[in-house]
Amino acid sequence: MDEFTKTKVKKIMDEYIRSKIPKQLQDQIKMNYKIRGNNVTIIEERPAFRSEQWVQHDIAQLRRDEEGWKVYWKDSRSKWHYVDDIEPNESFEKQLEIIDKDNRGMFWG
């Protein structure tokens, strides 16, 4: 991912995670993301049971290739799978919107 795209994605994701969790719930759940190469992983964090630590759970991953942004989901064995009925799209925002709406309960369970 080139620097321009990376900067744009960071700006979009920073705003998304800032607005996703209501203020009154931010001590119970957090959103985060990480960028590695051409992949952007959306992460949910919750407090661990009887611990001060937070546990991370990968929600979805967007991968950039020559076709555009593709959406992936993670199974219980931590293996990523391409969501083939979500068409690749040049718009990162469009794909993020599809993940956020999650009409099938694939990401936000």
C-alpha distances in whole Angstrom, upper triangle without the diagonal:
4,7,8,6,6,10,11,10,12,15,15,15,17,20,20,21,23,25,25,28,31,32,35,33,31,33,33,29,26,22,19,16,13,10,9,6,5,9,10,14,17,20,23,26,30,32,34,37,40,37,35,32,29,28,25,24,21,21,18,15,12,10,8,9,11,13,11,11,14,16,17,21,22,26,28,27,24,22,20,21,19,21,22,24,21,20,16,15,13,14,12,16,18,17,17,20,21,21,23,26,26,29,29,29,26,24,27,30
4,6,5,6,9,10,11,12,14,16,16,18,20,21,22,24,26,26,29,32,33,37,35,32,35,35,31,28,24,21,18,16,12,12,9,9,12,13,17,20,22,26,28,32,35,36,40,42,39,37,34,32,31,27,27,24,24,21,18,15,13,11,12,13,16,14,14,17,19,21,24,26,29,32,31,27,26,23,24,23,24,25,27,24,22,19,17,14,15,14,17,19,19,19,22,24,23,25,28,28,31,32,32,29,27,29,33
4,5,5,6,8,10,10,12,14,15,16,18,20,21,22,24,25,28,31,31,35,33,30,33,33,30,26,23,20,17,15,12,13,11,11,14,14,17,19,22,25,27,31,33,35,39,41,38,36,33,30,30,27,27,24,24,22,19,17,16,13,15,17,19,16,16,19,21,23,25,27,31,33,32,29,28,25,26,25,26,28,29,26,25,21,19,16,16,15,17,20,20,20,23,25,24,25,28,29,32,33,33,30,28,30,33
4,5,5,6,9,10,11,12,14,15,17,18,20,21,23,24,27,30,31,34,33,30,33,34,30,27,23,21,18,17,14,15,14,13,15,15,18,20,23,26,28,32,34,36,40,42,40,37,34,32,31,28,28,25,25,22,20,17,16,14,16,17,18,15,15,19,21,23,26,28,31,34,34,30,29,26,27,25,26,27,28,25,23,20,18,14,14,13,15,18,18,18,21,23,23,24,27,28,31,33,32,30,28,29,33
4,5,5,6,9,10,11,12,14,16,16,18,20,21,22,25,28,29,32,31,29,31,32,28,25,21,18,15,14,11,13,11,10,12,12,15,17,20,23,26,29,32,34,38,40,38,36,33,30,29,26,25,22,22,19,16,13,12,10,12,14,15,12,12,15,17,19,22,24,28,31,31,27,26,23,24,22,22,24,25,21,20,16,14,11,11,10,12,15,15,15,18,20,19,21,23,24,27,29,29,27,24,26,29
4,5,5,6,9,10,10,12,14,15,16,18,20,21,23,26,27,30,29,26,29,29,26,22,19,16,13,11,8,10,9,9,10,10,13,15,18,21,23,27,29,31,35,37,34,32,29,27,26,23,23,20,20,18,15,13,12,11,14,16,17,14,13,16,17,19,21,23,27,29,29,25,24,22,23,21,23,24,26,22,21,18,16,14,13,11,13,16,16,15,18,20,19,20,23,24,28,29,28,26,23,25,28
4,5,5,6,9,10,10,13,14,15,16,19,20,22,25,26,29,28,25,28,29,25,22,19,16,14,13,11,13,13,13,14,12,15,16,19,22,23,27,30,32,35,37,35,32,30,27,27,24,24,22,22,20,17,15,16,14,17,19,20,17,16,19,20,22,24,25,29,31,32,28,27,25,26,25,25,27,28,24,24,21,18,16,14,12,14,17,17,16,19,21,21,21,24,25,29,30,30,28,25,26,30
4,5,5,6,9,10,11,12,14,16,17,18,21,24,25,28,27,25,28,28,25,22,18,16,14,14,12,15,15,13,14,12,15,16,19,21,23,27,30,32,36,38,36,33,31,28,27,24,24,21,21,19,17,14,15,13,16,18,18,15,14,17,18,20,23,25,29,31,31,28,27,24,25,23,24,25,26,22,21,18,16,13,11,9,10,14,14,13,16,18,18,18,21,23,26,28,27,26,23,24,28
4,5,5,6,8,10,10,12,14,15,16,19,22,23,26,25,23,26,26,22,19,15,13,11,11,9,12,12,11,11,9,11,12,15,18,20,24,27,29,33,35,33,31,28,25,24,21,20,18,17,15,13,11,12,11,15,17,17,14,11,14,15,17,19,21,25,27,28,24,24,21,22,20,20,22,23,19,19,16,14,12,10,7,9,12,12,10,13,16,15,16,19,20,23,25,24,22,20,21,25
4,5,5,6,9,10,10,12,14,15,18,20,21,24,23,20,23,24,20,17,14,11,9,9,8,12,13,12,12,9,12,12,14,17,18,22,25,27,31,33,30,28,25,22,22,19,20,17,17,16,14,13,14,14,18,20,21,17,15,17,17,19,20,22,26,28,28,24,24,22,23,22,23,25,26,22,22,20,18,16,14,11,12,15,15,13,15,18,17,17,20,21,25,26,25,24,20,21,25
4,6,5,6,9,10,11,12,14,17,19,20,23,23,20,23,24,21,17,15,13,12,13,12,16,17,16,15,13,15,14,16,18,20,23,26,29,32,34,32,29,27,24,24,22,22,20,19,18,17,15,17,17,20,22,22,19,17,19,19,21,23,24,28,30,31,27,28,25,26,25,25,27,27,23,23,21,19,17,14,11,11,15,15,13,15,18,17,17,20,22,25,27,26,25,22,22,26
4,6,5,6,9,10,11,12,15,18,19,23,21,19,23,23,20,17,13,12,11,13,12,16,17,15,14,11,13,12,15,17,19,22,25,28,31,34,32,30,27,24,24,21,20,18,17,15,15,13,15,15,19,21,20,17,14,17,16,19,20,22,26,28,29,26,26,23,24,22,22,24,24,20,20,18,16,14,11,9,7,11,12,9,11,14,14,13,16,18,21,24,23,22,19,19,23
4,5,5,6,8,10,10,13,16,17,21,19,17,20,20,17,13,10,8,7,10,10,14,16,14,13,9,10,9,11,13,15,19,22,24,28,30,28,26,23,20,20,17,17,15,14,13,12,12,14,15,19,21,21,17,14,16,15,17,18,19,23,25,26,23,23,20,22,21,20,23,23,20,21,19,17,16,13,10,9,13,12,9,11,14,13,12,16,17,20,22,21,20,16,17,21
4,5,5,6,9,10,12,15,15,19,18,15,18,19,16,12,10,8,9,11,12,16,18,17,16,12,13,11,12,14,15,18,21,24,27,29,27,25,22,19,20,17,18,17,16,16,16,15,18,18,22,25,25,21,18,20,19,20,21,22,26,27,28,25,26,23,25,24,24,27,27,23,24,22,21,19,17,13,12,16,16,12,14,17,16,15,18,20,23,25,23,23,19,19,23
4,6,5,6,8,11,13,14,18,17,15,18,19,16,13,11,11,11,14,15,19,21,20,18,15,15,13,14,15,17,20,22,26,29,31,29,26,25,22,22,20,20,18,17,17,17,17,19,20,24,26,25,22,19,21,20,21,22,24,27,29,30,27,28,25,26,25,25,27,27,23,24,23,20,19,16,13,11,15,15,12,13,16,15,13,16,19,22,24,23,23,19,19,23
4,5,5,6,9,12,14,17,16,14,18,18,14,12,9,9,10,13,15,18,20,19,17,13,13,10,12,13,15,18,21,24,27,29,27,25,23,20,20,17,17,16,14,14,15,14,17,19,22,25,24,20,17,18,17,18,19,20,24,25,27,24,25,22,23,22,21,24,24,20,22,20,19,18,15,12,10,13,13,9,10,13,12,10,13,15,18,20,19,19,16,15,19
4,5,5,7,10,12,15,13,11,14,14,11,8,5,6,8,12,14,18,20,19,17,13,12,9,10,10,11,14,17,20,23,25,24,22,20,16,17,14,14,14,13,13,15,15,18,20,24,27,26,22,19,20,18,19,18,20,23,24,26,23,24,22,23,23,22,25,25,22,24,23,21,21,18,15,13,16,15,11,13,15,13,11,14,16,19,21,19,19,15,14,18
4,6,7,9,9,13,12,10,13,15,12,9,8,9,11,15,17,21,23,22,20,16,16,13,13,13,14,16,18,22,24,26,25,22,21,18,19,17,18,17,16,17,18,19,22,23,27,30,29,25,22,23,21,22,22,23,26,27,29,26,28,25,27,27,26,29,28,25,27,26,24,24,20,17,15,18,18,14,15,18,16,14,17,19,22,24,22,22,19,17,21
4,6,7,9,12,12,11,15,15,13,11,10,12,14,17,19,23,25,24,22,18,17,14,14,14,15,17,20,23,26,28,26,24,23,20,21,19,19,18,17,18,19,19,23,24,28,30,29,25,22,23,21,22,22,24,27,28,30,27,28,26,27,27,25,28,27,24,26,25,23,23,20,17,14,17,17,13,13,16,15,12,14,17,20,22,20,21,18,16,20
4,7,9,12,10,10,13,13,10,9,7,10,12,16,19,22,24,23,20,17,15,12,12,11,13,14,17,21,23,25,24,23,21,18,18,16,16,15,13,15,17,18,21,23,27,29,28,25,21,21,19,20,19,20,23,24,27,24,25,23,24,24,23,26,25,22,24,24,22,23,20,17,14,16,16,12,12,14,12,9,12,14,17,19,17,17,14,12,16
4,6,8,7,6,10,10,7,7,7,11,14,18,20,24,27,26,23,19,17,13,13,10,11,12,15,18,20,22,21,20,19,16,16,15,15,16,14,17,19,20,24,26,30,33,31,28,24,24,22,22,21,22,24,24,27,25,26,25,26,26,25,28,28,25,27,27,26,27,23,20,18,20,19,15,15,17,15,12,14,16,19,20,18,19,16,13,16
4,6,6,7,10,10,9,10,11,14,17,21,24,27,30,29,26,23,21,17,16,14,14,14,16,20,22,23,23,21,21,18,19,19,19,20,18,20,23,24,28,30,33,36,35,31,28,28,25,26,24,25,27,28,30,28,30,29,30,30,28,32,31,28,30,30,29,29,26,23,21,22,22,19,18,20,18,15,17,19,21,23,20,22,19,16,19
4,5,5,8,10,10,10,12,15,18,22,25,28,31,31,28,24,23,19,18,15,15,15,16,20,21,23,22,20,20,17,19,19,20,21,20,23,25,26,30,32,35,38,37,34,30,31,28,28,27,28,30,30,32,30,32,31,32,33,31,35,34,31,33,33,32,32,28,26,23,25,25,21,21,23,22,18,20,22,25,26,24,25,22,19,22
4,6,7,9,10,11,14,17,21,24,27,31,34,33,30,27,25,21,19,16,15,14,15,19,20,21,20,19,19,17,19,20,21,23,22,24,27,28,32,34,38,41,40,36,33,33,30,30,28,28,30,30,33,31,33,32,34,34,33,36,35,33,35,35,34,35,31,28,26,28,27,24,23,25,23,20,22,23,25,27,24,26,23,19,21
4,5,5,6,8,11,15,18,22,25,28,31,31,28,24,22,18,16,13,12,11,12,15,17,18,18,16,17,14,16,16,17,19,18,21,24,26,29,32,35,39,37,34,30,30,27,27,25,25,26,26,29,27,29,29,30,31,30,33,33,30,33,33,32,33,30,27,25,26,25,22,22,23,21,18,20,21,23,24,21,22,19,16,18
4,5,5,6,9,12,16,19,22,25,29,29,26,22,20,16,14,11,10,9,11,14,16,18,17,15,14,12,14,14,16,18,17,20,22,24,28,30,34,37,36,33,29,29,26,26,24,24,26,26,28,26,28,27,29,30,29,33,33,30,33,32,31,32,29,25,23,26,25,21,21,23,21,18,20,21,24,25,22,23,20,17,19
4,6,8,11,14,18,21,24,27,30,31,28,24,22,18,16,13,10,9,8,12,14,15,14,11,12,10,13,14,16,19,19,22,24,27,30,32,36,39,39,35,32,32,29,28,26,25,27,26,28,26,29,29,31,32,32,35,35,33,35,35,34,35,32,28,27,29,28,24,25,26,23,21,23,24,27,27,24,25,21,19,20
4,7,11,14,17,20,24,27,30,30,27,23,20,17,14,11,8,6,7,10,11,13,13,12,12,10,11,13,14,17,17,20,23,25,29,31,35,38,37,34,31,30,27,26,23,23,24,23,25,24,27,26,28,30,29,33,33,31,34,33,33,34,31,28,26,28,26,23,23,24,21,19,21,21,24,24,21,22,19,16,17
4,7,10,14,17,20,23,27,26,23,20,17,13,11,7,6,5,7,11,13,15,14,13,12,9,10,10,11,13,13,16,19,22,25,28,31,35,34,31,27,26,23,22,20,20,21,21,23,21,24,23,25,26,26,29,29,27,30,30,29,30,27,24,23,24,23,19,20,21,18,16,18,18,21,22,18,19,15,13,15
4,7,10,14,17,20,23,23,20,17,14,11,8,6,5,7,9,12,15,18,16,14,12,9,10,9,10,12,12,15,17,19,22,25,29,32,31,28,24,24,21,21,19,19,21,21,23,20,23,22,24,25,25,28,28,26,28,28,27,28,25,21,20,22,21,17,18,20,17,15,18,18,22,22,19,19,15,13,16
4,7,11,14,17,20,20,17,13,11,7,6,5,6,9,12,15,18,21,19,17,15,11,11,9,10,10,10,12,14,16,19,21,25,28,27,24,21,21,18,18,17,17,19,20,22,19,21,19,21,22,22,25,25,23,25,24,23,24,21,18,17,19,17,14,15,17,14,12,16,16,20,20,18,17,13,12,15
4,7,10,14,17,17,14,10,9,6,5,6,7,11,14,16,20,22,20,18,15,12,12,9,10,9,10,11,12,14,17,19,23,26,26,23,19,19,17,17,16,16,19,20,21,18,20,18,20,21,21,25,25,23,24,23,22,22,20,16,16,19,17,14,16,18,15,14,17,18,21,22,19,18,15,14,17
4,7,10,13,13,10,7,5,5,5,8,10,14,17,19,22,25,22,21,18,14,14,10,11,9,10,10,9,11,13,15,19,22,22,19,16,16,15,14,15,15,18,19,20,17,18,16,18,19,19,22,23,21,22,20,20,20,18,14,15,17,15,12,15,17,14,14,18,18,21,22,20,18,14,15,18
4,7,10,11,8,6,5,7,8,11,13,17,19,20,24,26,24,22,19,16,15,12,12,10,12,11,10,11,12,14,17,21,21,19,16,16,15,15,15,15,19,20,20,16,17,15,18,18,20,23,24,21,23,20,20,20,18,15,16,19,16,14,18,19,16,17,20,20,24,24,22,20,17,18,21
4,6,7,6,5,7,9,11,15,16,20,23,24,28,30,27,26,22,20,19,15,15,13,14,12,10,10,10,11,14,18,19,16,14,14,14,14,16,16,20,22,21,17,18,15,18,18,19,22,24,21,21,18,18,17,17,13,15,18,16,14,18,19,17,18,22,21,25,25,24,21,18,20,23
4,6,5,7,8,12,13,17,19,22,25,25,29,31,29,27,24,21,20,17,17,14,15,14,11,11,10,11,13,17,18,16,14,15,15,15,16,16,20,21,20,17,16,14,17,17,20,22,24,22,22,19,19,18,18,15,18,20,18,17,21,21,19,21,24,23,27,27,25,23,20,22,25
4,6,8,11,14,17,20,22,26,28,29,33,35,33,31,28,25,24,20,20,17,18,16,12,11,9,9,11,14,16,14,13,14,15,15,18,18,21,24,22,19,18,16,18,17,20,21,24,21,21,18,18,17,18,15,18,20,18,18,22,22,20,22,26,25,28,28,27,24,22,24,27
4,7,10,13,16,20,22,26,29,30,33,36,34,32,29,26,24,21,20,16,17,14,10,8,6,5,7,11,13,11,9,11,12,13,16,17,20,23,22,19,17,15,16,15,17,18,21,18,17,14,14,13,14,12,15,17,15,15,19,19,18,20,23,22,25,26,25,22,20,23,25
4,6,10,13,16,19,23,26,26,30,33,30,29,26,23,21,17,16,13,13,10,7,6,4,6,9,13,14,12,9,9,10,10,13,14,17,20,19,16,14,12,13,13,15,17,19,16,17,14,14,14,14,11,14,16,13,13,17,17,15,17,20,19,23,23,22,19,17,19,22
4,7,10,13,16,20,23,24,27,30,28,27,23,20,19,15,14,11,11,8,6,5,6,9,12,16,16,13,10,10,10,10,12,13,17,19,19,16,15,13,14,14,15,18,19,16,17,15,15,14,14,10,12,14,11,10,14,15,13,14,18,17,21,21,20,17,15,17,20
4,6,10,13,16,19,21,24,27,25,24,20,17,15,11,10,7,7,6,4,6,9,12,15,19,18,16,12,12,10,9,10,10,14,16,16,13,13,11,13,13,14,18,19,17,18,16,17,17,16,12,14,16,13,11,14,15,12,13,17,16,19,19,18,15,12,14,17
4,7,10,14,17,19,22,25,23,22,19,15,14,10,9,6,5,5,6,8,11,14,18,21,21,18,14,13,11,11,10,11,14,16,17,14,15,13,15,15,15,19,19,17,19,17,18,18,16,13,13,15,12,10,13,13,10,10,14,13,17,17,15,13,10,11,14
4,7,10,13,15,18,21,19,18,15,12,10,6,6,5,5,7,9,12,15,18,21,25,24,21,18,17,14,13,12,11,14,15,16,13,15,14,16,17,18,21,22,20,22,21,21,22,20,17,17,18,16,13,15,16,12,12,16,15,19,19,16,14,11,11,14
4,7,10,12,15,18,17,16,14,10,8,6,5,6,7,10,12,15,18,21,25,28,27,24,21,20,17,15,14,13,15,15,17,15,17,16,18,20,19,23,24,22,24,24,24,25,23,19,19,20,18,15,16,17,13,13,16,15,18,18,15,14,11,9,12
4,7,9,12,15,13,12,10,6,5,5,6,9,10,13,15,18,21,24,28,31,31,28,24,23,20,19,17,16,17,17,19,16,19,19,21,23,23,27,27,25,28,27,27,28,26,22,22,24,21,18,20,21,17,16,19,18,22,22,18,17,14,12,14
4,6,9,12,11,10,9,5,5,7,8,12,13,16,19,22,25,28,31,35,34,31,28,26,23,22,19,18,19,18,20,18,21,21,24,26,25,29,30,28,31,30,31,32,29,26,25,26,24,21,22,23,19,18,21,20,23,23,19,19,16,13,15
4,6,8,7,7,6,4,6,9,11,15,16,20,22,25,28,31,34,38,38,35,31,30,27,25,23,21,21,20,22,20,24,24,27,29,29,33,33,32,34,34,34,35,33,29,29,30,28,25,26,27,23,22,24,24,26,26,22,22,19,17,18
4,6,5,7,6,5,6,9,11,15,17,21,23,26,29,32,35,39,39,36,32,31,28,26,23,20,21,18,20,19,23,24,27,29,29,33,34,33,36,35,36,37,35,31,31,32,30,27,28,29,25,24,26,25,28,27,23,23,20,18,19
4,6,8,9,9,9,13,14,18,20,23,26,29,32,35,38,42,41,39,35,34,30,28,25,23,22,20,21,21,25,26,29,31,32,35,36,35,38,38,39,40,38,34,34,35,33,30,31,31,27,26,28,27,29,28,24,24,22,20,20
4,7,9,11,12,15,18,21,23,27,29,33,35,38,42,45,45,42,39,37,34,32,29,26,26,23,25,24,28,29,32,35,35,39,40,38,42,41,42,43,41,37,37,38,36,33,34,34,31,30,32,30,33,32,28,28,26,24,23
4,5,8,10,14,16,20,22,26,28,31,33,36,40,43,43,41,37,36,33,30,28,25,25,23,24,23,27,28,31,34,35,38,39,38,41,40,41,41,39,36,35,37,35,32,33,34,30,29,31,30,33,32,28,28,25,24,24
4,7,10,13,16,20,22,25,27,30,32,35,39,42,42,40,36,35,32,30,28,26,27,25,26,24,28,29,32,34,35,38,39,38,40,39,40,40,38,34,34,36,34,30,32,33,29,28,31,30,33,33,29,29,26,24,25
4,7,10,13,16,19,22,24,27,29,32,35,39,39,36,33,32,29,27,25,23,23,22,22,21,24,25,28,31,32,35,36,35,37,36,37,37,35,31,31,33,31,28,30,30,27,26,29,28,31,30,27,26,23,22,23
4,7,10,13,15,18,20,23,26,29,32,36,36,33,29,28,26,24,21,19,21,19,20,18,22,22,25,28,28,32,33,31,34,33,33,34,32,28,28,29,27,24,26,27,23,22,25,24,27,27,23,23,19,18,19
4,7,10,13,16,18,21,24,27,30,34,33,31,27,26,23,21,18,16,17,15,17,15,18,19,22,24,25,29,30,28,31,30,31,32,30,26,27,28,25,23,25,25,21,21,23,22,25,24,21,20,17,16,17
4,7,9,12,14,17,20,23,26,30,30,27,23,22,19,17,15,13,15,14,15,12,16,16,19,21,22,25,27,25,27,27,27,28,27,23,23,25,22,19,21,22,18,18,21,19,23,22,19,17,14,14,15
4,6,9,12,15,18,21,24,28,27,25,21,20,16,14,12,10,11,11,12,10,13,13,16,18,18,22,23,22,25,24,25,26,25,21,22,22,19,17,19,19,15,15,18,16,20,18,15,14,11,11,12
4,6,8,12,14,18,21,24,24,21,18,16,13,11,9,7,10,11,12,9,11,10,13,14,15,19,20,19,21,20,21,23,21,18,19,20,16,14,17,16,13,14,17,15,18,17,14,12,9,10,12
4,7,10,14,17,20,23,22,20,16,14,11,9,7,7,10,12,14,11,12,11,12,13,13,17,18,16,19,18,19,21,19,16,16,17,14,11,14,13,9,10,13,11,14,14,11,9,5,7,9
4,7,10,13,16,20,18,16,12,11,7,6,5,7,10,13,14,11,11,9,10,10,10,14,15,13,15,15,16,17,16,13,14,14,11,9,12,11,7,10,12,11,14,13,12,9,6,9,12
4,6,10,13,16,16,13,10,8,6,5,7,8,12,15,15,12,11,8,9,9,10,13,15,13,14,13,14,15,14,11,13,14,10,10,13,12,9,12,15,13,17,16,15,12,10,13,15
4,7,10,13,12,10,6,5,5,6,9,12,15,18,19,15,14,11,11,9,10,13,14,11,12,10,10,11,11,8,11,11,8,8,12,11,10,12,15,14,17,17,17,14,12,15,18
4,7,10,10,8,5,5,7,8,11,13,17,20,20,16,14,11,11,9,11,13,15,12,12,9,10,11,12,10,13,13,10,11,15,14,13,16,19,18,20,20,20,17,16,19,21
4,7,8,6,4,6,9,11,15,17,20,24,23,20,18,14,14,12,14,15,16,14,12,9,9,9,10,9,13,13,11,13,16,16,15,18,20,20,23,23,23,20,19,22,24
4,5,5,7,8,11,13,17,19,22,25,25,22,19,16,15,13,15,14,17,15,13,9,10,10,12,12,16,16,14,16,19,18,18,21,23,22,25,25,25,22,21,25,27
4,6,9,10,14,16,20,22,25,29,28,25,22,19,18,15,17,16,18,16,13,10,10,9,13,14,17,17,15,18,21,20,21,24,25,25,27,27,28,25,24,28,30
4,7,8,12,14,18,21,24,27,27,25,22,18,17,13,14,13,14,12,9,6,7,8,11,12,15,14,13,16,18,17,18,21,23,22,24,24,25,23,22,26,28
4,6,10,13,17,20,23,26,26,24,21,18,16,13,14,13,14,12,9,5,5,5,8,8,12,11,10,13,15,15,16,18,20,20,22,22,23,21,20,23,26
4,7,10,14,17,20,23,24,21,19,15,14,11,11,12,13,10,9,5,5,6,7,6,10,9,7,10,12,12,12,15,17,17,19,20,20,18,17,20,22
4,7,10,14,17,20,21,18,16,12,10,7,8,9,10,8,7,5,7,9,10,9,12,11,8,10,13,11,11,15,16,15,17,17,18,15,14,18,20
4,7,10,14,17,18,15,14,10,9,6,6,8,9,7,8,8,9,12,12,10,12,11,7,9,11,9,8,12,13,12,14,14,14,11,11,14,16
4,7,10,14,14,12,10,6,5,4,5,9,11,9,11,11,13,15,15,13,15,14,11,11,14,12,10,13,15,12,15,14,14,10,9,13,15
4,7,10,11,9,8,6,5,7,7,11,12,11,14,14,16,19,18,16,17,16,13,13,15,13,10,13,14,11,14,12,11,7,7,10,11
4,7,8,6,5,4,6,9,10,14,16,15,18,18,20,22,22,19,20,20,16,16,18,16,13,15,17,14,17,15,13,9,9,11,12
4,5,5,5,7,8,11,12,15,17,17,20,20,23,25,25,23,24,23,19,19,21,19,16,18,19,16,18,15,13,10,10,13,12
4,5,7,10,11,15,16,19,20,21,24,24,27,29,28,26,27,26,23,22,24,22,18,20,22,18,20,17,15,12,12,14,13
4,6,9,11,15,17,19,22,22,25,25,27,29,29,27,28,28,24,24,26,24,21,23,24,21,23,20,18,15,15,17,16
4,7,10,13,15,18,21,20,23,22,25,26,26,23,25,25,21,21,23,22,18,21,22,20,22,20,18,14,13,16,16
4,7,10,13,15,18,18,20,20,22,24,25,22,24,24,20,20,23,21,18,21,22,19,22,19,18,14,14,17,17
4,7,10,12,15,15,17,16,19,21,21,19,21,20,16,17,19,17,15,18,20,17,19,17,16,13,12,15,16
4,6,9,12,12,14,14,17,19,20,18,20,19,15,17,19,16,14,18,19,16,18,15,15,11,12,16,16
4,6,9,9,10,10,13,16,17,16,18,16,13,15,17,14,13,17,18,15,17,15,16,12,13,16,17
4,6,6,8,10,13,16,16,15,17,15,11,13,15,11,11,14,15,12,13,12,13,10,11,15,15
4,5,7,9,12,16,17,16,18,16,13,15,16,13,13,17,17,14,15,14,16,13,14,18,19
4,6,9,12,16,16,16,17,14,12,15,15,11,12,16,15,13,12,12,14,12,14,17,18
4,7,9,12,13,13,14,11,8,11,12,8,10,13,13,11,12,12,14,12,13,16,18
4,6,10,11,12,14,11,9,13,13,11,12,16,15,15,15,16,18,16,16,20,21
4,7,9,10,12,10,8,12,13,12,13,16,17,16,18,18,20,17,17,20,23
4,5,7,9,7,7,11,12,11,13,16,16,17,18,19,21,19,18,21,24
4,6,9,8,9,12,13,13,15,17,19,19,21,23,24,22,21,23,26
4,5,5,7,9,10,11,13,14,16,17,19,21,22,21,19,21,24
4,6,5,6,9,10,11,12,14,16,18,20,20,19,17,19,22
4,5,5,6,9,10,10,12,14,17,19,19,18,16,18,21
4,5,5,6,9,10,11,12,14,17,18,17,16,17,20
4,5,5,6,9,10,11,13,15,15,14,13,15,18
4,5,5,6,9,10,13,15,15,13,11,13,16
4,5,5,6,8,11,14,14,14,12,13,16
4,5,5,6,8,10,11,11,10,12,14
4,6,5,8,10,10,9,7,9,12
4,5,9,11,10,10,8,8,12
4,6,9,9,10,9,9,12
4,5,5,6,6,7,9
4,6,8,9,10,10
4,5,8,9,9
4,6,6,5
4,6,6
4,6
4
